[in-house]
Amino acid sequence: MGVLDSISELSTFSEQNRMELLLFKLSGLEQCYGLNVFKVKEVLACPPLTVMPKLQRYVMGVVHVRGQTLSVIDLAMAIGGRPSTNPESSFIIISEYNRSKQAFLCSKVVRILTLSWSKIMPPPKGAGRSHYITAVTEIGGELVEILDVEKVINEISPVQTQMKEVNVATHQDFIEKAKQRKIVILVADDSLIARKQVKSSMTQIGVEIIEVKDGKQALQKLEELSEKGDIYEQIKLVISDVEMPEMDGYTLCASIKQNPKFKNLYVILHSSLSGVFNKSMIDKVGADDFITKFSADDLAHAVRVAVEKIDGKEGAA
């Protein structure tokens, strides 16, 4: 019960470039898995499940927790394992991703561990694009896989990556200008699904993107581009996830703002994390904006506002 009781207390943790990782096991799988505690709202012994007709194949049923009805996702089955057994003796991890809450079934909660994002590494190259791992780390000689939960959720309930027609119409003048000017933005996100979502929405408004998988790669790309010429003529702004292996979005943003070559780059943090701690960290690292994943309309609006602000400053200079 110590691990479960500590979730709400640890969710206030917001030290730069460090994270709290919830370790857990899945039914029928020996591997240890992890989730960022910031995304975990609560961990409970699994309540009685209500099975409903026409549920998605990975959804075991629904539970009622504190006035809310939540889908219980069989995480073991969703990532390619066998269907879980004995939910009555299992636990649910209640999390919030992409503006919605869900419950993931796990067989055992191991513990919570504090570690630096620099210890979180990209998944092995041989894993291929079909894997559900967004990062890995080693704890006590054991490999821990951090799951790409956004991919799991998107397969169950795909995110709408296209803007509403009425909003496309409101951006029409910007779209024409973007195509004529060739506006390019740098996007850093360790989730392939998230990068596809951003690319889809940006394509709609005529913006091109350069993709990288984490903060370290983003800085390397900026350095590489700066050697070719004025960075501000090549990159209009940076959109970065917060959770990424090797270097998180907060550290990336702070590194950009502290570097004389990049300090005037406009940075939007784009994350499924939410809460008061985000606001304080945004101010601390000097980010220009923060958007909760994922809304194509909100992202397009934020990029348009950013470009117009940048153009305004350049015009006044």
N, C-alpha and C positions, 0 to 999 in steps of 0.2 A: 504493500500500500504506500510505501514511502515515495516511489516513483510517481504514482498517480496523484498523490497529494501535492507534489511539488510542481506540477505543470503550471498552474496559474502564477505561482511565485516566480518561476524561471522565465515566464513569458515576458517579463519586464526587462530582460537582459538585452542591452543594445550597444555593447562595446564594439568599437570600430574593428572590422575585419576579424571578428570572432563570432562563433555561433554555439548554440546549444543543440545537440543532436539527440533525438529520441531513438533509441535502438530497440528493435522488436524482431520477432520471428513470425513466419507465416506457416500455415498448415502444410505439412508434407515436404517442406523445404528446410535444409540444414543451414543455408546461408543466413547471415544476419543483415538486416536492412535498417535504413535510417531515414528520418524526416526532420526537418528543421522545426524546433519547438515553437518558433514564432508562428508557424502555420497550424499548430495544434491548439485547439480550444479546450479539449477535455479528453481524458481517457477513462473509460468505464468498463466494468464487466458487461458483456453483451446482454441487453434487455431482451425480453421475448420478441421474436420477429413476427411481423404480420406479412404474410405472403399475399401479393396482389396479382391479378391477371395481367398478362402482357408486359411483364417486367423485362428490362434488358437482361441478357444472359448472364452478365457478371453481377447483377444486383440480386442479392439473396432475399431481400424483403425490405420492409421499412420499420423504423422504431420511433417511438415518441419520447423525446427527451426535452424536459423543461419547456413544454409548450410548443415544441417544434417537431415536425415530421421529417425524418432524415432517411435517405436511401442508404442501405448498408451494402457496400461494394466488397465482393469477394476478391481481395487484392491478390491472393495467391493464384487464383484462376485467371484474373485479368492480365497477369504478366507471363502467362504460359504454363502455370502449374496445374495440378489437379484441383478439382472443386474442394473447398474446405469442408471439414466434417466437424460435428459437435460444436455448433455456434454457442450453445448454452454454456459451454465451459471456456469460451474465448473472450476476447476483449474487442472493443471498438475504439478506434482513434477518430475523434471528431475534429475535423479540420475545416479551414476556410481557404478555398482556392478560387480565383477568378470570380469573385463576388457571390459565391454560393457556398453553402455548407454541405458536407457529406460525411459519412461514417465509413471507415475502412476496417474490415475485420482482420484481426491478427490473433495468432494462437498464444503469443506470450509477449509481455512487455519486459525488456531486459533492464535498461537503465537510461539515464540521461547523462551525456558527456559534454563538457565544454572543450572546444578546440578551435584553433585558428583556421581561417579559410585557406591559408597557405598549405595546410595539411590535406585539404580536399583536392583531389586530383581528377582530371578528365578520365572517362572510362577507357578501357583498353581499345586500341584501334580495331582489333579483330572482332569486337563485339558486333559491328555492323549497324546499319540504320534501323533495324527492326527491334533493337533492344529497348528495355525500359529503364535503363540506368542513366542518370544524368551526371553522376560523379561517383568516385570511390574514395575510401580512406582505409588506413590500416590501424587497428586498435588491438593492442596486446598480441600482435602476430596474426590477427584474424582480419581478413578483408571484409569491409562493410560496404554494401552497395546502397547508394542514395538514389531513391527511385524518382523517375520522371513522372510524377503524379499528374502533371498537366496533360501528358500524353494519354494516360489511362482515362482521365475524365473526358478528354476530347473524343476518345473512341466511344464512350458511353453516351455522351451528349455533346456533339460537335458545336464548337463556338462559331457564331456568325462572323465571318471575316469580311463581309461586304457591307459597305455603308448603305443606309437607307437612301432610296432614290431622291427623296426630298433634300437630304443633306448633301448628296453629290451635286445637286443643282445649285446649292448655296455656295459651293466651292468652285464653281465653273470658271470664274475669272482667275482664281489662284491656279487651277489645273492648267490653264492655257499658258500662264506665265512660267509655271514649273517646267513644262515641256520645252518652252523656248530657252530657258536659262540653264537647264540641266542641273536641277537641285539634287545633291547627293548627301545622304546621311549615313553615319556609321551606327550599326546596330550590334550590340553585344548581348548575347543570351545563350545559355548553355542548352536550352531546350530547342530541338529541331522544330517541334510543333509551334512553339512561340515565335521562332524566327519566320516560319511560313506565314503565321497570322499577321505579323507586322508587315512582311513583304506584300501580302495580298492587299492590305488596306492602303499602303503607301503607293502601290501601283495604280490604285484607283484615282489618286490625286496627282499622278504624274511625277512622283518622287522616286529616284533611284536609291538603292541601298547597297552598302558594303557590309557583309556579314562576318562576324567573328564569334567565337564560342565562349569567351570569358574576358575578364578585365585585363589580364596579362596580354592576351592577344590584341585587345583593343589599343593598349598603349604601344605595343610593337607596331601595329598598323599606322598609328598616328606618327610615330617616329619615322617610319618608312616613307610616308607621304610627305612629311616635312622636309626630307632630304631632296625631294623632287621640286619643291617650290613652296609658295605661301600656303600654309595649311587651310587658311580661311577661304581661299579660292577653290579648294578641293573638297572640303567638308563643310556643310552648312551647320550641322549640329550632331550631337551624339544621343542615342537612345540606349539606355542600359538597364538590364535586369539587375536586381539586387543580389539574389542568391546565385553565385557562380563559383566553380572550383578555381583554386590557385589565387584568384583575386576577386573579391566581391565588388558589387556596384558602388558601394559607399567609398571604398578605397580607390577605385578607379576614378570616381568623381573628384575626390580630394587630390589625387595625383595630377589630374588634368588642371585643376584650378591653381595648384601650387607650381606648375611648370610655366615659366615665362613664355614658352613657345605656343602653349595651348590654352592659357588661362582665360581667354575670352570666348572659348567655345561654349556654346549653349548646351547644357546637359539636362536631359529629361530622364528621370529614373522611372522605370516601368516594371511594376512588380505585382505579384498576386498577394504579397504581404500587405497588411493594412493595420491601422492603429495609430495611437498617439506617438509611439516611439519613432515611427517613420518621420513625422513632422519635425521632431527635434533633431534627428539625424540628417534630414534634408538641409536644415539650416547649418548644422555643424560642418558638413562637407561642401556646402556652397552650391548645391544643385539648383537649377533654375526652375524646375517643375517636377511634379510627381503625379503619375497616373496609375490607377489600379487596373490590372489586367482583367478581362480583355474586352474592350469596346472599340470597334473599328471607327465609330463616329467620334468618340472622345479622343482617340489617338490622332485622327486626321485633324480635328479642331486644334489640338495642342501643337501639332507640327506647324499648322498654318499660323497660329498666334506667334510661335517662336520665330518663324521666318520673317514675319512682318515686324517683330521687335528688332531682329537683327538688321533688317533692311533700314529701319528707322534710325538705328544707332549709326550705321554706316553712312546714311544720308546726312546726318547731323555732324559727322566728323569732318 
